[in-house]
Amino acid sequence: MFSTLVQKRLKKSLNKILFVKNVKILLDEMYSGLKPFLKTLGWDAQTVDDVGLKGAEDEIIVEHAARNSLVIITQDQMTADLARLRGVPCILVGLVEIARIVDKALRDMIADP
């Protein structure tokens, strides 16, 4: 029983590792500056500019991501909504998420000067 449980946990962990290694990111225009940081952290990241889609319509970007199994990172609600409709993985990083990160950093700074 213990051995089966350990095997299941190992398999789950390996699947997560394999998934992370296979994740390819497409950064929308407003987040192209994240590319060097994500690459440094080990992610396979490219920008819409890298793939010749700078200034392209949202539908074209989503279609490219779908064809190439890419996860879109965007601040554009329309792109995120279209991706969701197509079943394309997408991370919407809006002002709310940015404000929460800033808020946490400020609170941490105050709590531990």
TORTILUM-18739 format. One line per 2 residues: number of its first residue (from 1); their letters; for each residue x, y, z of C-alpha. Coordinates in steps of 0.5 Angstrom, whole numbers, plus 500, padded with zeros to 3 digits. Example, Ala and Ser with C-alpha at 12.3 -4.5 7.8 and 13.67 -1.06 7.14 Angstrom:
2
1) as) 525,491,516  527,498,514
***
This chain:
113
1) mf) 500,500,500  506,505,502
3) st) 509,503,496  503,505,491
5) lv) 502,511,495  509,513,494
7) qk) 509,511,486  503,515,485
9) rl) 506,521,488  512,520,484
11) kk) 508,520,478  504,526,479
13) sl) 511,530,481  514,527,474
15) nk) 508,529,470  508,536,473
17) il) 516,537,472  514,534,464
19) fv) 509,539,464  513,545,466
21) kn) 519,543,461  514,543,455
23) vk) 510,549,457  512,554,452
25) il) 510,562,453  507,567,448
27) ld) 508,574,451  503,579,448
29) em) 506,586,446  505,589,453
31) ys) 509,584,457  515,583,452
33) gl) 520,586,457  518,579,461
35) kp) 522,575,456  529,575,459
37) fl) 526,574,466  522,568,464
39) kt) 528,565,460  533,566,466
41) lg) 528,563,471  528,557,466
43) wd) 521,558,462  521,557,454
45) aq) 518,564,452  517,568,446
47) tv) 514,575,444  509,576,439
49) dd) 514,580,436  519,574,435
51) vg) 514,570,431  512,576,427
53) lk) 505,578,430  507,585,433
55) ga) 500,589,432  496,583,430
57) ed) 489,582,431  487,578,438
59) ei) 484,573,434  491,571,430
61) iv) 495,571,436  490,566,439
63) eh) 490,562,433  498,562,433
65) aa) 498,560,440  493,554,439
67) rn) 497,552,433  503,552,437
69) sl) 501,549,444  503,556,447
71) vi) 501,559,453  499,566,452
73) it) 501,572,458  497,578,456
75) qd) 494,584,460  488,584,454
77) qm) 482,582,457  479,581,449
79) ta) 485,576,448  484,572,454
81) dl) 477,571,453  478,569,446
83) ar) 483,564,448  478,562,453
85) lr) 473,560,448  478,557,444
87) gv) 481,553,450  488,556,449
89) pc) 491,557,456  492,564,458
91) il) 494,568,464  491,575,464
93) vg) 495,579,468  491,585,469
95) lv) 492,591,474  489,588,480
97) ei) 494,583,480  500,588,479
99) ar) 496,592,485  496,586,489
101) iv) 504,584,488  505,592,490
103) dk) 501,591,496  504,585,499
105) al) 511,588,497  509,594,501
107) rd) 506,590,507  512,586,507
109) mi) 517,592,507  513,595,513
111) ad) 513,589,517  520,587,516
113) p) 524,593,515
***
